[in-house]
């Protein structure tokens, strides 16, 4: 049995064509990008607007971190 066969707390990922963590792993996304994918993928089946707000929060942090990288490079 694989980890994909088990889901704790619902079936909002198992019903997808590809589970978000598989997409995240295959595309080697970082923590923040991965969470954006996760929350956007599940919002309609689980958390609604709160999940979209969580995705937005992770995206805001990612933008902040990328902005800091750009500032360091240009310094």
C-alpha positions, 0 to 999 in steps of 0.5 A: 500500500502506498501513501497515495492510497491513504488520506487522513481527513477526507478524500479531497486529494484522492479524487484528483487525476494527480495528487497535489503532492505528486505534482509538487514532487515531480516538478520539484516545487519549494515549500511555498509554491507547493502549498499554493498548489495544494490549497488551490487544488482543494479549495472547492472540495474542502476549505472554500475561500479560506483555502484560497486565502491560505494560498494567497498567504503562501504566495505573498510570502513567496513574492516577499522572498523572491523580492529579497533575492532580487534585492540581494543580487542587485546590491 
